[in-house]
Amino acid sequence: MKLRTVVGGLVTGILNGLLGAGGGMIAVPMLKKQLDTKTAHATSVCIILPICIISSINYLSQGRVTINDALPYILWGVIGAIIGTIALQRLRARVLRKLFALLMLWAGIRLLTA
């Protein structure tokens, strides 16, 4: 196993648990060094799933979130995930890269100005 894989996985998990982010921001750029754009995005979702499950269990057990607060977001998030996976199949890799870059830029600006 490469050191980059170990460090990337650790950083992704830490950022996800700490900030609720990290999967896309860390995993996609890391994965794009060895995978095509669409495969990198799809693989990052598979990486994030177990990380999010563990973080969710910990937050629920700590009382930091209630299932009632999360449920509407879960429902609409599942619908959005279905739409997103269909869109990933249809979008060109170039468009996907630009959308991802814009999302990261927007997220950074929002974090700095919030």
N, C-alpha and C positions, 0 to 999 in steps of 0.2 A: 504494500500500500504506500502511495506517495505521501510525502509530508504535506504537500499542498491539499490533498484530500482530507487528511486529519485536521489540519488547521481550518480549512474551509468549513468542514462539518462542525467543528467546535464553535467557530465564530457564528455560523448560521444558527445553531442551537441556542447559544448564549443570547444573541440579539433577539431571537424569537421569544425566549422566555422573559427577557428583561424588558424589551421594547414592543413586543408584539409584531416585530418586523424582522427581516433578515433573509427570509427564504428567497424572494425574488432579487432583492438588492445584492445579496452575497452569492447565492447559488448560481443564478443565471450567468453572471460574468465569469465565474469560475468554470462552469460547465461548458461555456462557449469556446473555451480553449481546446476542448477535445470533442465537442459535439456540434452538429449543425444547430442553427437558431431555434427551429421549432422543437427539436428533440431536447435541447437545453431547457426550454421553457416547460415542456411537459415533464421532464425529469425533475425539475425543481419542485413541482407540485407533489410528486411522489416522495421527495425528500422531506418536504414540509409536513406532510400528513402525520407521520408518527411523532414528529416534534410538537406539532400543535395538539395532538391528543394528550401527550404527557403534560404540556403546559396547561391545557384546559383542566385536566384532572387535578393538578396542583392548585390552580386558582379556585376551582370549585370547592375543594377541600379546605382551603384557607378562608373561604367566605368572601373572596374578593369580587366574585361575580355570582349572580343567581341565574338559574336556567331560564326563569321567566324574563329576565332582562335580555338574555342572549337569544332566546328562541326566535323572535321575529327576524333577527339578522341571519340566523342559521337558515331559516326558510328561504328568504330572498337570496342569500348567498348560494344556496344549492341551485336555485333557478339560474342565477348569474353564472355559476360554474358550468352548467349545461350549455348555456349560450356561448360562454368563452371557449369551451372545448370545440364546439362547432365552428366558431370563428377562427380558431387556430388552424384548423384544417384548410380553411378557405383563403386566409391571408397570405400574401407573399412574405417571405422572410424579411425583405427590406422594409416593408411597411411595419411588420412586427417589431423590428429593431427600433424604428423611429417612434412608434407608440410607447415602447418600453422606456426609451430615453426621455420622452416627454413626461411620462408618469414619474420617473425618478426625479426629474427637474422640478415638477409641480410639487411632489412630496417634500423635497428639500426646501423649497420656498415656503411652503405651508408650515413646516417645522420651525424655520427661522423666524417667521413673522407671527406665529401664534402666541 
